[in-house]
Amino acid sequence: MAKEREQKDQRKGKQRKRREKDNTWQERVVQIRRVSKVVKGGKKLSFRAIVVVGNEKGQVGVGVGKAGDVINAVRKAVTDGKKHLVTVKINKASSITHVSNGIAGGAKVFMRPAAPGTGVIAGGAVRTVLELAGIKNILAKQQGSNNPLNNARAAVNALEQIRSFSEVAREREIPLEQIYS
């Protein structure tokens, strides 16, 4: 009897940990579109949701989901976003270490590090990606397309390319102090 109770408590503890783990993730819906497909009997309506998922500690992902109703589309998009997570290198000033460019489809995103206190200067889907990644000081510019999905993916692409000073020093096989001087 006591053994069964102990196992039950362990299961509850695991479920609580799983819930706490899921609670660290934030989700923001960037866009919901009603899309229609023409079929033999007429038009079939469905919804497409674009969601950005992040933990504000350097991990962020963009997901897309389609379903017959909005709630299921958002749920699918969140699952897709968690599958496509990217780890971002953030420095002590809550910014990126160097200038970065990202491309996705026709969208281009340019990112530049900013001094502490600047804030997130970006628009649309790029702003959402940067905020959920945990970046507090950055300058970003969208160029080309104004499609929210491509801009969000371009922002993630730009964040993927960022390397820390220690990584660069290791690749060049030089001491870290030489990079700073």
MDTraj code that builds the backbone (N, CA, C; nanometers):
import mdtraj as md
import numpy as np

residues = "MET ALA LYS GLU ARG GLU GLN LYS ASP GLN ARG LYS GLY LYS GLN ARG LYS ARG ARG GLU LYS ASP ASN THR TRP GLN GLU ARG VAL VAL GLN ILE ARG ARG VAL SER LYS VAL VAL LYS GLY GLY LYS LYS LEU SER PHE ARG ALA ILE VAL VAL VAL GLY ASN GLU LYS GLY GLN VAL GLY VAL GLY VAL GLY LYS ALA GLY ASP VAL ILE ASN ALA VAL ARG LYS ALA VAL THR ASP GLY LYS LYS HIS LEU VAL THR VAL LYS ILE ASN LYS ALA SER SER ILE THR HIS VAL SER ASN GLY ILE ALA GLY GLY ALA LYS VAL PHE MET ARG PRO ALA ALA PRO GLY THR GLY VAL ILE ALA GLY GLY ALA VAL ARG THR VAL LEU GLU LEU ALA GLY ILE LYS ASN ILE LEU ALA LYS GLN GLN GLY SER ASN ASN PRO LEU ASN ASN ALA ARG ALA ALA VAL ASN ALA LEU GLU GLN ILE ARG SER PHE SER GLU VAL ALA ARG GLU ARG GLU ILE PRO LEU GLU GLN ILE TYR SER".split()
xyz = np.array([
    [0.0827, -0.1202, 0.0000],
    [0.0000, 0.0000, 0.0000],
    [0.0863, 0.1255, 0.0000],
    [0.1852, 0.1252, 0.0886],
    [0.2732, 0.2419, 0.0969],
    [0.3540, 0.2581, -0.0315],
    [0.3914, 0.1446, -0.0920],
    [0.4687, 0.1470, -0.2151],
    [0.3865, 0.2092, -0.3289],
    [0.2573, 0.1726, -0.3367],
    [0.1697, 0.2276, -0.4399],
    [0.1545, 0.3789, -0.4222],
    [0.1378, 0.4221, -0.2973],
    [0.1236, 0.5651, -0.2686],
    [0.2505, 0.6405, -0.3089],
    [0.3661, 0.5778, -0.2806],
    [0.4944, 0.6382, -0.3148],
    [0.5086, 0.6547, -0.4664],
    [0.4683, 0.5506, -0.5423],
    [0.4741, 0.5570, -0.6879],
    [0.3801, 0.6646, -0.7418],
    [0.2631, 0.6751, -0.6800],
    [0.1655, 0.7760, -0.7207],
    [0.2222, 0.9167, -0.6986],
    [0.2868, 0.9368, -0.5837],
    [0.3489, 1.0664, -0.5540],
    [0.4603, 1.0979, -0.6532],
    [0.5390, 0.9963, -0.6917],
    [0.6453, 1.0172, -0.7896],
    [0.5871, 1.0591, -0.9241],
    [0.4785, 0.9935, -0.9665],
    [0.4136, 1.0294, -1.0926],
    [0.3629, 1.1725, -1.0885],
    [0.3018, 1.2108, -0.9759],
    [0.2525, 1.3482, -0.9616],
    [0.3675, 1.4472, -0.9675],
    [0.4791, 1.4117, -0.9057],
    [0.5971, 1.4986, -0.9091],
    [0.6495, 1.5163, -1.0501],
    [0.6519, 1.4064, -1.1275],
    [0.6965, 1.4136, -1.2663],
    [0.6026, 1.5000, -1.3490],
    [0.4710, 1.4833, -1.3262],
    [0.3740, 1.5639, -1.3990],
    [0.3899, 1.7117, -1.3637],
    [0.4153, 1.7423, -1.2365],
    [0.4338, 1.8803, -1.1930],
    [0.5582, 1.9395, -1.2590],
    [0.6673, 1.8604, -1.2624],
    [0.7907, 1.9078, -1.3257],
    [0.7680, 1.9344, -1.4741],
    [0.6925, 1.8454, -1.5401],
    [0.6645, 1.8625, -1.6824],
    [0.5843, 1.9905, -1.7057],
    [0.4852, 2.0159, -1.6167],
    [0.4053, 2.1391, -1.6286],
    [0.4921, 2.2615, -1.6067],
    [0.5812, 2.2557, -1.5047],
    [0.6704, 2.3689, -1.4771],
    [0.7639, 2.3924, -1.5947],
    [0.8104, 2.2830, -1.6554],
    [0.8984, 2.2936, -1.7711],
    [0.8248, 2.3620, -1.8867],
    [0.6976, 2.3237, -1.9075],
    [0.6187, 2.3839, -2.0141],
    [0.5847, 2.5293, -1.9838],
    [0.5737, 2.5661, -1.8564],
    [0.5367, 2.7024, -1.8200],
    [0.6471, 2.8030, -1.8483],
    [0.7719, 2.7573, -1.8640],
    [0.8803, 2.8510, -1.8920],
    [0.8715, 2.9039, -2.0346],
    [0.8000, 2.8345, -2.1215],
    [0.7875, 2.8773, -2.2608],
    [0.6739, 2.9772, -2.2764],
    [0.7018, 3.0813, -2.3535],
    [0.5978, 3.1789, -2.3864],
    [0.5635, 3.1633, -2.5337],
    [0.4376, 3.1858, -2.5656],
    [0.3924, 3.1744, -2.7042],
    [0.3243, 3.3045, -2.7428],
    [0.3562, 3.3524, -2.8620],
    [0.2871, 3.4712, -2.9132],
    [0.2412, 3.4452, -3.0550],
    [0.1145, 3.4682, -3.0790],
    [0.0592, 3.4499, -3.2132],
    [0.0941, 3.5727, -3.2960],
    [0.1613, 3.5499, -3.4069],
    [0.2011, 3.6594, -3.4957],
    [0.0906, 3.6884, -3.5959],
    [0.0301, 3.5827, -3.6491],
    [-0.0726, 3.6019, -3.7510],
    [-0.1670, 3.4823, -3.7542],
    [-0.2940, 3.5110, -3.7800],
    [-0.3920, 3.4055, -3.8067],
    [-0.4603, 3.4423, -3.9371],
    [-0.4559, 3.3505, -4.0325],
    [-0.5146, 3.3739, -4.1637],
    [-0.6199, 3.2694, -4.1935],
    [-0.7291, 3.3134, -4.2531],
    [-0.8292, 3.2182, -4.3001],
    [-0.7950, 3.1853, -4.4449],
    [-0.7676, 3.0597, -4.4713],
    [-0.7308, 3.0188, -4.6073],
    [-0.8379, 2.9255, -4.6605],
    [-0.8582, 2.9283, -4.7915],
    [-0.9594, 2.8409, -4.8512],
    [-0.8990, 2.7611, -4.9658],
    [-0.9473, 2.6399, -4.9775],
    [-0.9029, 2.5514, -5.0845],
    [-1.0273, 2.5173, -5.1662],
    [-1.0165, 2.5309, -5.2963],
    [-1.1310, 2.5013, -5.3820],
    [-1.1308, 2.3517, -5.4132],
    [-1.2394, 2.2872, -5.3743],
    [-1.2562, 2.1442, -5.4000],
    [-1.3828, 2.1237, -5.4827],
    [-1.4094, 1.9981, -5.5162],
    [-1.5217, 1.9667, -5.6045],
    [-1.6554, 2.0211, -5.5530],
    [-1.6797, 2.0119, -5.4232],
    [-1.8072, 2.0554, -5.3676],
    [-1.8141, 2.2039, -5.3339],
    [-1.7076, 2.2786, -5.3551],
    [-1.7060, 2.4212, -5.3220],
    [-1.5737, 2.4596, -5.2591],
    [-1.5796, 2.5447, -5.1571],
    [-1.4569, 2.5897, -5.0909],
    [-1.4454, 2.5244, -4.9529],
    [-1.3244, 2.4812, -4.9200],
    [-1.2984, 2.4239, -4.7887],
    [-1.2168, 2.5258, -4.7098],
    [-1.2727, 2.5788, -4.6021],
    [-1.2057, 2.6806, -4.5216],
    [-1.1215, 2.6170, -4.4126],
    [-1.0033, 2.6746, -4.3886],
    [-0.9194, 2.6341, -4.2760],
    [-0.8439, 2.7570, -4.2271],
    [-0.7694, 2.7414, -4.1182],
    [-0.6965, 2.8538, -4.0592],
    [-0.5483, 2.8209, -4.0511],
    [-0.4647, 2.9225, -4.0780],
    [-0.3201, 2.9081, -4.0654],
    [-0.2734, 3.0032, -3.9560],
    [-0.2003, 2.9499, -3.8596],
    [-0.1493, 3.0309, -3.7490],
    [0.0029, 3.0314, -3.7521],
    [0.0614, 3.1499, -3.7305],
    [0.2058, 3.1641, -3.7162],
    [0.2313, 3.2020, -3.5712],
    [0.3123, 3.1206, -3.5016],
    [0.3372, 3.1417, -3.3599],
    [0.4878, 3.1429, -3.3348],
    [0.5317, 3.2357, -3.2482],
    [0.6707, 3.2389, -3.2036],
    [0.6738, 3.1857, -3.0607],
    [0.7646, 3.0909, -3.0343],
    [0.7779, 3.0283, -2.9034],
    [0.9173, 3.0591, -2.8503],
    [0.9270, 3.1038, -2.7246],
    [1.0571, 3.1341, -2.6669],
    [1.0543, 3.1276, -2.5158],
    [1.1733, 3.1186, -2.4552],
    [1.1798, 3.1134, -2.3091],
    [1.2477, 3.2367, -2.2500],
    [1.2776, 3.3363, -2.3306],
    [1.3446, 3.4609, -2.2903],
    [1.4791, 3.4343, -2.2232],
    [1.5387, 3.3176, -2.2509],
    [1.6705, 3.2848, -2.1974],
    [1.7634, 3.2396, -2.3089],
    [1.7313, 3.2767, -2.4325],
    [1.8200, 3.2442, -2.5427],
    [1.7690, 3.1346, -2.6347],
    [1.6464, 3.0895, -2.6183],
    [1.5908, 2.9905, -2.7093],
    [1.4627, 3.0445, -2.7706],
    [1.4510, 3.0296, -2.9027],
    [1.3344, 3.0806, -2.9732],
    [1.3097, 2.9951, -3.0972],
    [1.1821, 2.9845, -3.1368],
    [1.1457, 2.9094, -3.2562],
    [1.0196, 2.9649, -3.3186],
    [1.0063, 2.9454, -3.4498],
    [0.8883, 2.9914, -3.5235],
    [0.8161, 2.8685, -3.5765],
    [0.6845, 2.8644, -3.5561],
    [0.6059, 2.7502, -3.6014],
    [0.4828, 2.7926, -3.6787],
    [0.4400, 2.7036, -3.7683],
    [0.3203, 2.7270, -3.8493],
    [0.2283, 2.6071, -3.8319],
    [0.0986, 2.6335, -3.8195],
    [0.0016, 2.5257, -3.8073],
    [-0.1244, 2.5561, -3.8850],
    [-0.1808, 2.4529, -3.9464],
    [-0.3064, 2.4687, -4.0197],
    [-0.4076, 2.3706, -3.9639],
    [-0.5303, 2.4176, -3.9473],
    [-0.6376, 2.3309, -3.8979],
    [-0.7723, 2.3916, -3.9324],
    [-0.8770, 2.3157, -3.9061],
    [-1.0124, 2.3606, -3.9356],
    [-1.0615, 2.4701, -3.8428],
    [-1.0031, 2.4793, -3.7220],
    [-1.0383, 2.5877, -3.6310],
    [-0.9116, 2.6523, -3.5756],
    [-0.9269, 2.7719, -3.5213],
    [-0.8134, 2.8536, -3.4789],
    [-0.7360, 2.7889, -3.3645],
    [-0.8047, 2.7341, -3.2678],
    [-0.7387, 2.6788, -3.1495],
    [-0.6450, 2.5646, -3.1874],
    [-0.6920, 2.4738, -3.2719],
    [-0.6069, 2.3626, -3.3143],
    [-0.4917, 2.4104, -3.4015],
    [-0.5143, 2.5128, -3.4825],
    [-0.4071, 2.5680, -3.5657],
    [-0.2972, 2.6266, -3.4780],
    [-0.3357, 2.6983, -3.3724],
    [-0.2373, 2.7577, -3.2805],
    [-0.1634, 2.6468, -3.2056],
    [-0.2348, 2.5440, -3.1616],
    [-0.1718, 2.4324, -3.0911],
    [-0.0677, 2.3632, -3.1797],
    [-0.1030, 2.3407, -3.3066],
    [-0.0091, 2.2783, -3.4005],
    [0.1117, 2.3683, -3.4247],
    [0.0872, 2.4991, -3.4333],
    [0.1970, 2.5942, -3.4561],
    [0.2933, 2.5961, -3.3379],
    [0.2409, 2.5879, -3.2160],
    [0.3266, 2.5854, -3.0968],
    [0.4134, 2.4600, -3.0975],
    [0.3540, 2.3464, -3.1304],
    [0.4300, 2.2213, -3.1386],
    [0.5389, 2.2319, -3.2447],
    [0.5062, 2.2900, -3.3595],
    [0.6039, 2.3077, -3.4676],
    [0.7151, 2.4032, -3.4261],
    [0.6789, 2.5091, -3.3539],
    [0.7785, 2.6051, -3.3068],
    [0.8765, 2.5423, -3.2088],
    [0.8274, 2.4533, -3.1219],
    [0.9156, 2.3859, -3.0260],
    [1.0079, 2.2866, -3.0956],
    [0.9667, 2.2354, -3.2113],
    [1.0520, 2.1450, -3.2879],
    [1.1667, 2.2196, -3.3557],
    [1.1438, 2.3464, -3.3884],
    [1.2424, 2.4261, -3.4624],
    [1.3088, 2.5315, -3.3744],
    [1.3481, 2.4935, -3.2534],
    [1.4109, 2.5877, -3.1611],
    [1.5555, 2.6163, -3.2007],
    [1.5967, 2.7403, -3.1755],
    [1.7329, 2.7852, -3.2022],
    [1.7877, 2.8453, -3.0736],
    [1.9136, 2.8156, -3.0409],
    [1.9775, 2.8750, -2.9245],
    [2.0536, 2.9994, -2.9687],
    [2.0318, 3.1096, -2.8970],
    [2.0892, 3.2393, -2.9326],
    [2.1964, 3.2769, -2.8313],
    [2.3085, 3.3282, -2.8802],
    [2.4169, 3.3751, -2.7932],
    [2.3864, 3.5198, -2.7535],
    [2.3626, 3.5422, -2.6242],
    [2.3316, 3.6762, -2.5738],
    [2.4448, 3.7192, -2.4818],
    [2.4928, 3.8438, -2.4979],
    [2.6027, 3.8914, -2.4125],
    [2.5489, 3.9551, -2.2846],
    [2.6384, 4.0080, -2.2022],
    [2.5993, 4.0628, -2.0717],
    [2.5087, 4.1854, -2.0840],
    [2.5173, 4.2563, -2.1964],
    [2.4340, 4.3748, -2.2181],
    [2.2971, 4.3383, -2.2741],
    [2.2608, 4.2098, -2.2687],
    [2.1344, 4.1588, -2.3236],
    [2.1195, 4.1960, -2.4706],
    [2.2287, 4.1814, -2.5448],
    [2.2304, 4.2120, -2.6872],
    [2.3051, 4.1005, -2.7591],
    [2.3243, 4.1178, -2.8883],
    [2.4023, 4.0212, -2.9651],
    [2.5463, 4.0688, -2.9726],
    [2.6386, 3.9811, -3.0111],
    [2.7810, 4.0162, -3.0089],
    [2.8263, 4.0922, -3.1331],
    [2.7619, 4.0689, -3.2467],
    [2.8061, 4.1347, -3.3710],
    [2.6887, 4.1519, -3.4668],
    [2.7133, 4.2265, -3.5743],
    [2.6116, 4.2511, -3.6763],
    [2.5789, 4.1194, -3.7464],
    [2.4510, 4.1012, -3.7813],
    [2.4092, 3.9768, -3.8453],
    [2.2989, 4.0037, -3.9470],
    [2.3014, 3.9279, -4.0552],
    [2.1981, 3.9349, -4.1585],
    [2.1304, 3.7993, -4.1709],
    [1.9989, 3.8001, -4.1904],
    [1.9249, 3.6758, -4.2096],
    [1.8362, 3.6857, -4.3315],
    [1.8204, 3.5735, -4.4009],
    [1.7379, 3.5699, -4.5215],
    [1.6431, 3.4510, -4.5138],
    [1.5196, 3.4732, -4.5526],
    [1.4201, 3.3656, -4.5659],
    [1.3213, 3.4085, -4.6729],
    [1.3175, 3.3352, -4.7814],
    [1.2303, 3.3732, -4.8921],
    [1.2724, 3.5081, -4.9474],
    [1.1777, 3.6003, -4.9597],
    [1.2084, 3.7339, -5.0094],
    [1.2405, 3.8324, -4.8987],
    [1.2413, 3.7866, -4.7745],
    [1.2634, 3.8756, -4.6604],
    [1.4092, 3.8744, -4.6179],
    [1.4594, 3.9927, -4.5861],
    [1.5939, 4.0066, -4.5314],
    [1.5825, 4.0836, -4.4014],
    [1.6584, 4.0420, -4.3015],
    [1.6582, 4.1110, -4.1729],
    [1.8019, 4.1443, -4.1357],
    [1.8243, 4.2704, -4.0998],
    [1.9554, 4.3198, -4.0588],
    [1.9494, 4.3479, -3.9094],
    [2.0460, 4.2942, -3.8327],
    [2.0485, 4.3157, -3.6874],
    [2.1827, 4.3726, -3.6461],
    [2.1768, 4.4676, -3.5525],
    [2.2981, 4.5318, -3.5019],
    [2.2882, 4.5400, -3.3502],
    [2.3974, 4.5083, -3.2782],
    [2.3935, 4.5198, -3.1322],
    [2.3749, 4.6644, -3.0882],
    [2.3158, 4.6834, -2.9726],
    [2.2909, 4.8188, -2.9218],
    [2.3391, 4.8294, -2.7771],
    [2.3604, 4.9534, -2.7337],
    [2.4069, 4.9814, -2.5975],
    [2.2955, 4.9526, -2.4971],
    [2.3314, 4.9228, -2.3720],
    [2.2285, 4.8988, -2.2699],
    [2.1347, 5.0183, -2.2554],
    [2.0070, 4.9916, -2.2442],
    [1.9072, 5.0968, -2.2306],
    [1.8421, 5.1359, -2.3614],
    [1.8895, 5.0821, -2.4723],
    [1.8333, 5.1163, -2.6033],
    [1.6957, 5.0543, -2.6225],
    [1.6807, 4.9305, -2.5823],
    [1.5544, 4.8604, -2.6017],
    [1.5538, 4.7851, -2.7335],
    [1.4416, 4.7230, -2.7640],
    [1.4272, 4.6486, -2.8889],
    [1.3685, 4.7431, -2.9926],
    [1.4513, 4.7820, -3.0893],
    [1.4043, 4.8677, -3.1971],
    [1.3893, 4.7796, -3.3200],
    [1.2686, 4.7305, -3.3387],
    [1.2362, 4.6421, -3.4504],
    [1.0848, 4.6441, -3.4668],
    [1.0383, 4.5936, -3.5785],
    [0.8951, 4.5964, -3.6030],
    [0.8406, 4.4596, -3.6389],
    [0.7115, 4.4447, -3.6199],
    [0.6404, 4.3266, -3.6648],
    [0.6862, 4.1969, -3.6020],
    [0.6993, 4.0949, -3.6863],
    [0.7340, 3.9612, -3.6392],
    [0.8761, 3.9561, -3.5852],
    [0.9652, 4.0406, -3.6368],
    [1.1047, 4.0418, -3.5910],
    [1.1108, 4.0839, -3.4445],
    [1.0320, 4.1815, -3.4075],
    [1.0262, 4.2281, -3.2681],
    [0.9829, 4.1147, -3.1748],
    [0.8808, 4.0417, -3.2153],
    [0.8309, 3.9302, -3.1354],
    [0.9389, 3.8244, -3.1160],
    [1.0107, 3.7897, -3.2236],
    [1.1179, 3.6897, -3.2157],
    [1.2261, 3.7362, -3.1188],
    [1.2676, 3.8618, -3.1300],
    [1.3752, 3.9139, -3.0456],
    [1.3340, 3.9196, -2.8981],
    [1.2113, 3.9614, -2.8707],
    [1.1645, 3.9697, -2.7321],
    [1.1562, 3.8312, -2.6681],
    [1.1062, 3.7317, -2.7414],
    [1.0937, 3.5976, -2.6852],
    [1.2281, 3.5258, -2.6775],
    [1.3278, 3.5742, -2.7509],
    [1.4632, 3.5182, -2.7396],
    [1.5320, 3.5714, -2.6143],
    [1.4832, 3.6813, -2.5589],
    [1.5424, 3.7383, -2.4384],
    [1.6384, 3.8515, -2.4653],
    [1.6393, 3.9017, -2.5879],
    [1.7279, 4.0126, -2.6234],
    [1.6586, 4.1435, -2.5858],
    [1.7293, 4.2273, -2.5088],
    [1.6692, 4.3512, -2.4580],
    [1.7166, 4.4764, -2.5331],
    [1.8371, 4.4723, -2.5916],
    [1.8943, 4.5903, -2.6586],
    [1.9442, 4.5506, -2.7968],
    [1.8723, 4.5957, -2.8994],
    [1.9099, 4.5593, -3.0362],
    [1.8426, 4.6539, -3.1352],
    [1.9072, 4.6704, -3.2490],
    [1.8498, 4.7455, -3.3605],
    [1.8295, 4.6464, -3.4739],
    [1.7094, 4.6413, -3.5310],
    [1.6822, 4.5474, -3.6404],
    [1.6001, 4.6169, -3.7480],
    [1.6247, 4.5771, -3.8731],
    [1.5532, 4.6352, -3.9861],
    [1.5076, 4.5254, -4.0803],
    [1.3789, 4.5289, -4.1158],
    [1.3254, 4.4357, -4.2148],
    [1.3443, 4.4972, -4.3526],
    [1.3880, 4.4165, -4.4467],
    [1.4048, 4.4648, -4.5836],
    [1.3432, 4.3637, -4.6786],
    [1.2952, 4.4117, -4.7908],
    [1.2358, 4.3209, -4.8888],
    [1.0900, 4.2969, -4.8571],
    [1.0559, 4.1745, -4.8283],
    [0.9172, 4.1334, -4.8078],
    [0.8621, 4.1831, -4.6742],
    [0.7304, 4.2004, -4.6682],
    [0.6662, 4.2329, -4.5407],
    [0.5810, 4.1154, -4.4919],
    [0.6087, 3.9962, -4.5439],
    [0.5397, 3.8746, -4.5033],
    [0.5851, 3.8359, -4.3620],
    [0.4933, 3.8276, -4.2645],
    [0.5331, 3.7998, -4.1263],
    [0.6052, 3.6662, -4.1074],
    [0.5641, 3.5629, -4.1806],
    [0.6290, 3.4324, -4.1665],
    [0.7738, 3.4384, -4.2144],
    [0.7963, 3.4956, -4.3322],
    [0.9328, 3.5047, -4.3845],
    [1.0196, 3.5966, -4.2992],
    [0.9625, 3.7053, -4.2469],
    [1.0400, 3.7954, -4.1609],
    [1.0781, 3.7264, -4.0294],
    [0.9873, 3.6506, -3.9718],
    [1.0180, 3.5786, -3.8476],
    [1.1261, 3.4742, -3.8729],
    [1.1153, 3.4020, -3.9832],
    [1.2166, 3.3012, -4.0162],
    [1.3513, 3.3655, -4.0479],
    [1.3501, 3.4814, -4.1121],
    [1.4751, 3.5521, -4.1403],
    [1.5410, 3.6001, -4.0111],
    [1.4596, 3.6440, -3.9144],
    [1.5127, 3.6864, -3.7844],
    [1.5777, 3.5686, -3.7128],
    [1.5137, 3.4528, -3.7160],
    [1.5712, 3.3331, -3.6541],
    [1.7000, 3.2938, -3.7254],
    [1.7015, 3.3065, -3.8581],
    [1.8216, 3.2761, -3.9361],
    [1.9371, 3.3679, -3.8974],
    [1.9072, 3.4969, -3.8773],
    [2.0104, 3.5928, -3.8371],
    [2.0625, 3.5600, -3.6969],
    [1.9745, 3.5205, -3.6070],
    [2.0155, 3.4860, -3.4704],
    [2.0979, 3.3572, -3.4676],
    [2.0688, 3.2654, -3.5604],
    [2.1432, 3.1401, -3.5701],
    [2.2899, 3.1638, -3.6051],
    [2.3155, 3.2669, -3.6852],
    [2.4503, 3.2929, -3.7353],
    [2.5411, 3.3608, -3.6337],
    [2.4860, 3.4059, -3.5234],
    [2.5662, 3.4791, -3.4247],
    [2.6560, 3.3831, -3.3481],
    [2.7828, 3.4224, -3.3351],
    [2.8808, 3.3420, -3.2623],
    [2.9359, 3.4245, -3.1470],
    [2.9726, 3.3555, -3.0401],
    [3.0301, 3.4252, -2.9255],
    [3.1798, 3.4464, -2.9491],
    [3.2406, 3.5350, -2.8694],
    [3.3838, 3.5637, -2.8825],
    [3.4671, 3.4389, -2.8543],
    [3.4242, 3.3600, -2.7568],
    [3.5008, 3.2397, -2.7229],
    [3.4995, 3.1381, -2.8377],
    [3.3860, 3.1265, -2.9093],
    [3.3795, 3.0366, -3.0249],
    [3.4750, 3.0817, -3.1345],
    [3.4786, 3.2121, -3.1605],
    [3.5663, 3.2660, -3.2645],
    [3.7124, 3.2434, -3.2266],
    [3.7471, 3.2650, -3.1002],
    [3.8840, 3.2442, -3.0535],
    [3.9238, 3.0977, -3.0681],
    [3.8328, 3.0082, -3.0358],
    [3.8602, 2.8653, -3.0482],
    [3.8823, 2.8266, -3.1945],
    [3.7986, 2.8796, -3.2856],
    [3.8121, 2.8483, -3.4277],
    [3.9437, 2.9005, -3.4850],
    [3.9835, 3.0199, -3.4428],
    [4.1078, 3.0797, -3.4932],
    [4.2313, 3.0289, -3.4206],
    [4.2087, 2.9564, -3.3109],
    [4.3161, 2.9038, -3.2265],
    [4.4057, 3.0148, -3.1728],
    [4.3416, 3.1195, -3.1215],
    [4.4125, 3.2306, -3.0582],
    [4.3518, 3.2535, -2.9205],
    [4.4245, 3.3192, -2.8304],
    [4.3662, 3.3457, -2.6985],
    [4.2515, 3.4464, -2.7074],
    [4.1605, 3.4353, -2.6132],
    [4.0409, 3.5205, -2.6100],
    [4.0787, 3.6683, -2.5933],
    [4.1867, 3.6959, -2.5174],
    [4.2286, 3.8346, -2.4926],
    [4.2712, 3.9042, -2.6221],
    [4.3206, 3.8273, -2.7179],
    [4.3669, 3.8862, -2.8445],
    [4.2474, 3.9390, -2.9260],
    [4.1316, 3.8784, -2.9119],
    [4.0127, 3.9249, -2.9840],
    [3.9667, 4.0586, -2.9284],
    [3.9717, 4.0730, -2.7960],
    [3.9264, 4.1972, -2.7339],
    [4.0202, 4.3139, -2.7616],
    [4.1487, 4.2878, -2.7849],
    [4.2433, 4.3989, -2.8046],
    [4.2440, 4.4482, -2.9471],
])
top = md.Topology()
chain = top.add_chain()
for i, resn in enumerate(residues, 1):
    res = top.add_residue(resn, chain, resSeq=i)
    for name in ("N", "CA", "C"):
        top.add_atom(name, md.element.get_by_symbol(name[0]), res)
traj = md.Trajectory(xyz[None], top)
